[in-house]
Amino acid sequence: MSHAWCVARPGGLRLAVQITPNARKTEVIGVLDDALKLKLQAQPIEGKANDALVKFLAKTLAVPRGAVTITHGHTSKRKLIEIAAPALTCAQVAQRLLGGEA
């Protein structure tokens, strides 16, 4: 199954995400258009939402925090994220983030 929001890259993956900050809890909502939609408990000030996003993805995908990098959209709701994890596939990412919806 193809995941438009997840692309395999040399040495890892690139994810397209859309975030909603200031949520009651951090959670994955699902896929909207070509982006993975997430709610973040953090506020969008001083990089707090970005930090929370990196932490959440690293924990959920079981990769080191340093392997998750926001490459585009630091101040935007839509972000591109590089994950340096050669063994990780888009199918595994979808399974871990979306559970049964993958």
Short mmCIF file of the C-alpha atoms (twelve columns), coordinates in Angstrom:
data_MODEL
# 
_entry.id   MODEL 
# 
loop_
_atom_site.group_PDB 
_atom_site.id 
_atom_site.type_symbol 
_atom_site.label_atom_id 
_atom_site.label_alt_id 
_atom_site.label_comp_id 
_atom_site.label_asym_id 
_atom_site.label_seq_id 
_atom_site.Cartn_x 
_atom_site.Cartn_y 
_atom_site.Cartn_z 
_atom_site.pdbx_PDB_model_num 
ATOM 1   C CA . MET A 1   0.000  0.000  0.000  1 
ATOM 2   C CA . SER A 2   1.305  3.439  -0.925 1 
ATOM 3   C CA . HIS A 3   1.552  6.161  1.699  1 
ATOM 4   C CA . ALA A 4   1.781  9.587  0.032  1 
ATOM 5   C CA . TRP A 5   2.957  11.130 3.324  1 
ATOM 6   C CA . CYS A 6   5.878  8.703  3.700  1 
ATOM 7   C CA . VAL A 7   8.699  8.416  1.155  1 
ATOM 8   C CA . ALA A 8   11.710 6.108  1.369  1 
ATOM 9   C CA . ARG A 9   15.001 8.011  1.054  1 
ATOM 10  C CA . PRO A 10  18.622 6.872  1.071  1 
ATOM 11  C CA . GLY A 11  19.372 6.041  4.712  1 
ATOM 12  C CA . GLY A 12  15.840 6.583  5.973  1 
ATOM 13  C CA . LEU A 13  12.429 8.109  5.346  1 
ATOM 14  C CA . ARG A 14  10.777 11.475 4.772  1 
ATOM 15  C CA . LEU A 15  7.397  12.156 6.371  1 
ATOM 16  C CA . ALA A 16  4.968  14.943 5.517  1 
ATOM 17  C CA . VAL A 17  2.982  15.939 8.602  1 
ATOM 18  C CA . GLN A 18  0.401  18.528 9.512  1 
ATOM 19  C CA . ILE A 19  0.206  19.465 13.168 1 
ATOM 20  C CA . THR A 20  -2.413 21.040 15.381 1 
ATOM 21  C CA . PRO A 21  -0.750 22.490 18.514 1 
ATOM 22  C CA . ASN A 22  -2.417 23.165 21.897 1 
ATOM 23  C CA . ALA A 23  -4.369 19.895 21.852 1 
ATOM 24  C CA . ARG A 24  -5.520 18.164 25.035 1 
ATOM 25  C CA . LYS A 25  -3.174 15.282 24.270 1 
ATOM 26  C CA . THR A 26  -0.585 14.324 21.685 1 
ATOM 27  C CA . GLU A 27  -2.015 11.828 19.205 1 
ATOM 28  C CA . VAL A 28  -2.171 10.830 15.562 1 
ATOM 29  C CA . ILE A 29  -5.498 11.772 13.957 1 
ATOM 30  C CA . GLY A 30  -4.985 10.079 10.600 1 
ATOM 31  C CA . VAL A 31  -4.049 10.928 7.043  1 
ATOM 32  C CA . LEU A 32  -5.387 14.088 5.402  1 
ATOM 33  C CA . ASP A 33  -4.644 14.561 1.705  1 
ATOM 34  C CA . ASP A 34  -0.922 13.791 1.462  1 
ATOM 35  C CA . ALA A 35  0.058  14.467 5.085  1 
ATOM 36  C CA . LEU A 36  -0.084 12.616 8.384  1 
ATOM 37  C CA . LYS A 37  -2.211 14.684 10.758 1 
ATOM 38  C CA . LEU A 38  -1.128 14.956 14.400 1 
ATOM 39  C CA . LYS A 39  -2.351 16.787 17.460 1 
ATOM 40  C CA . LEU A 40  0.346  18.047 19.826 1 
ATOM 41  C CA . GLN A 41  -0.159 18.938 23.462 1 
ATOM 42  C CA . ALA A 42  2.614  21.551 23.242 1 
ATOM 43  C CA . GLN A 43  2.169  25.229 22.441 1 
ATOM 44  C CA . PRO A 44  3.548  26.655 19.170 1 
ATOM 45  C CA . ILE A 45  5.964  29.014 20.932 1 
ATOM 46  C CA . GLU A 46  9.761  28.937 21.154 1 
ATOM 47  C CA . GLY A 47  9.925  25.659 19.266 1 
ATOM 48  C CA . LYS A 48  7.987  23.728 21.919 1 
ATOM 49  C CA . ALA A 49  5.646  22.104 19.398 1 
ATOM 50  C CA . ASN A 50  8.595  21.109 17.189 1 
ATOM 51  C CA . ASP A 51  10.373 19.553 20.181 1 
ATOM 52  C CA . ALA A 52  7.234  17.673 21.159 1 
ATOM 53  C CA . LEU A 53  6.803  16.423 17.585 1 
ATOM 54  C CA . VAL A 54  10.399 15.141 17.389 1 
ATOM 55  C CA . LYS A 55  10.097 13.490 20.822 1 
ATOM 56  C CA . PHE A 56  6.773  11.847 19.962 1 
ATOM 57  C CA . LEU A 57  7.975  10.495 16.604 1 
ATOM 58  C CA . ALA A 58  11.256 9.199  18.041 1 
ATOM 59  C CA . LYS A 59  9.457  7.414  20.881 1 
ATOM 60  C CA . THR A 60  6.665  5.998  18.711 1 
ATOM 61  C CA . LEU A 61  9.006  4.833  15.948 1 
ATOM 62  C CA . ALA A 62  11.630 3.542  18.415 1 
ATOM 63  C CA . VAL A 63  14.482 5.567  16.920 1 
ATOM 64  C CA . PRO A 64  16.969 7.862  18.688 1 
ATOM 65  C CA . ARG A 65  15.772 11.432 19.050 1 
ATOM 66  C CA . GLY A 66  18.760 12.576 17.020 1 
ATOM 67  C CA . ALA A 67  17.529 10.496 14.073 1 
ATOM 68  C CA . VAL A 68  14.431 12.717 13.679 1 
ATOM 69  C CA . THR A 69  14.991 16.078 11.966 1 
ATOM 70  C CA . ILE A 70  12.471 18.689 10.842 1 
ATOM 71  C CA . THR A 71  13.837 19.797 7.470  1 
ATOM 72  C CA . HIS A 72  11.075 22.138 6.274  1 
ATOM 73  C CA . GLY A 73  8.251  24.052 7.953  1 
ATOM 74  C CA . HIS A 74  9.728  24.955 11.339 1 
ATOM 75  C CA . THR A 75  7.176  27.758 11.739 1 
ATOM 76  C CA . SER A 76  4.410  26.163 9.696  1 
ATOM 77  C CA . LYS A 77  1.710  23.624 10.530 1 
ATOM 78  C CA . ARG A 78  2.891  21.529 7.586  1 
ATOM 79  C CA . LYS A 79  6.334  20.045 8.078  1 
ATOM 80  C CA . LEU A 80  8.729  17.685 6.339  1 
ATOM 81  C CA . ILE A 81  10.593 15.344 8.642  1 
ATOM 82  C CA . GLU A 82  13.630 13.214 7.828  1 
ATOM 83  C CA . ILE A 83  14.094 10.035 9.831  1 
ATOM 84  C CA . ALA A 84  17.580 8.522  9.684  1 
ATOM 85  C CA . ALA A 85  16.678 4.865  10.132 1 
ATOM 86  C CA . PRO A 86  17.735 2.704  7.169  1 
ATOM 87  C CA . ALA A 87  15.908 -0.383 8.469  1 
ATOM 88  C CA . LEU A 88  12.559 1.406  8.908  1 
ATOM 89  C CA . THR A 89  9.948  1.108  6.143  1 
ATOM 90  C CA . CYS A 90  6.903  3.242  5.380  1 
ATOM 91  C CA . ALA A 91  4.700  0.235  6.161  1 
ATOM 92  C CA . GLN A 92  6.273  -0.041 9.632  1 
ATOM 93  C CA . VAL A 93  5.868  3.695  10.217 1 
ATOM 94  C CA . ALA A 94  2.203  3.526  9.175  1 
ATOM 95  C CA . GLN A 95  1.629  0.521  11.455 1 
ATOM 96  C CA . ARG A 96  3.246  2.236  14.450 1 
ATOM 97  C CA . LEU A 97  1.603  5.632  13.951 1 
ATOM 98  C CA . LEU A 98  -1.788 4.626  12.568 1 
ATOM 99  C CA . GLY A 99  -2.192 1.164  14.088 1 
ATOM 100 C CA . GLY A 100 -4.874 -0.775 12.287 1 
ATOM 101 C CA . GLU A 101 -5.622 1.983  9.767  1 
ATOM 102 C CA . ALA A 102 -2.434 1.351  7.773  1 
# 
